Amino acid sequence: MYGDQDTIRKILTESGDVWAVVGLSSNTGRAAYGVADVLQRYGKRIVPVHPKAETVHGEQGYPSLEAVPFDVDVVDVFVNSELAGGVADEAVAIGAKAVWFQLGVIDEAAYERTRAAGLDMVMDHCPAIEIPRLG
């Protein structure tokens, strides 16, 4: 419902290779850590965005999206649904091309705002599940 296969394919293949992963830290037990690893294996540059600004998977972290000193193509959101809308708004503000809300992250109002701003968006999906399906 919130990301048909055409939109998923477009984000994964056409939106660009710089993915800010919001909520990514060095905690290997968190889903974001494993998903970021998969994204890297498929040629994406991951940018950890977390208040701790840790280096993860060899990439320098930043405390916020606005602190990232280069263009970000896709913002992959691993925060809870109550905070996700604000992250989507930040993604629009920094000029990202797409926003991806992870499994279980749902904010219908943020989805509508982000799409209305011209960005592609997927919600309640995981790129680590979808990217291998591209074949």
LUMNULO-181136 format. One record per residue (C-alpha): residue in three letters; x, y, z. Coordinates in steps of 0.5 Angstrom, whole numbers, plus 500, padded with zeros to 3 digits. Last residue first. Example, Ala and Ser with C-alpha at 12.3 -4.5 7.8 and 13.67 -1.06 7.14 Angstrom:
REM residues 2
Ser527498514;Ala525491516;
END
This chain:
REM residues 135
Gly535480481;Leu531486484;Arg529481489;Pro536482493;Ile534489494;Glu527488497;Ile529485504;Ala535489505;Pro531495503;Cys526494508;His518496508;Asp513499512;Met513506508;Val516507501;Met517514499;Asp519518493;Leu520525494;Gly516531490;Ala514535496;Ala507532496;Arg510525497;Thr513527503;Arg507531506;Glu503525504;Tyr508520507;Ala509524514;Ala501524515;Glu501516514;Asp506515519;Ile508508519;Val515505522;Gly514498523;Leu518495517;Gln523501515;Phe521508513;Trp524510506;Val525517504;Ala527519497;Lys530525493;Ala534528499;Gly534536498;Ile536537506;Ala529540507;Val525534505;Ala529529509;Glu528534515;Asp521533514;Ala522525513;Val526526520;Gly520529523;Gly515524521;Ala519519524;Leu519521531;Glu513518533;Ser514512528;Asn520510532;Val527511529;Phe530507523;Val529511517;Asp533510511;Val534517508;Val535517500;Asp540521496;Val544525501;Asp548531498;Phe554533502;Pro556536509;Val552531513;Ala550536519;Glu543537517;Leu541530517;Ser543530524;Pro549527529;Tyr553525524;Gly557518523;Gln563517519;Glu563511515;Gly568505516;His562500517;Val560505523;Thr563511525;Glu559514531;Ala555520531;Lys552519538;Pro546523536;His545518530;Val546519523;Pro550513519;Val552515512;Ile551509508;Arg554509501;Lys550504497;Gly554498492;Tyr550492494;Arg554490499;Gln554497503;Leu546496503;Val547489506;Asp551492511;Ala547498513;Val541493514;Gly545489519;Tyr547495523;Ala540498522;Ala537492525;Arg540493532;Gly544488535;Thr551490532;Asn550497536;Ser555501532;Ser550506531;Leu544507525;Gly538511527;Val538515521;Val541511515;Ala543516510;Trp543513503;Val548515498;Asp547511492;Gly542515488;Ser535515486;Glu535510480;Thr536503482;Leu533502490;Ile529508490;Lys526506483;Arg525499484;Ile521501491;Thr517506487;Asp515500482;Gln514495487;Asp509499490;Gly511503496;Tyr506505502;Met500500500;
END
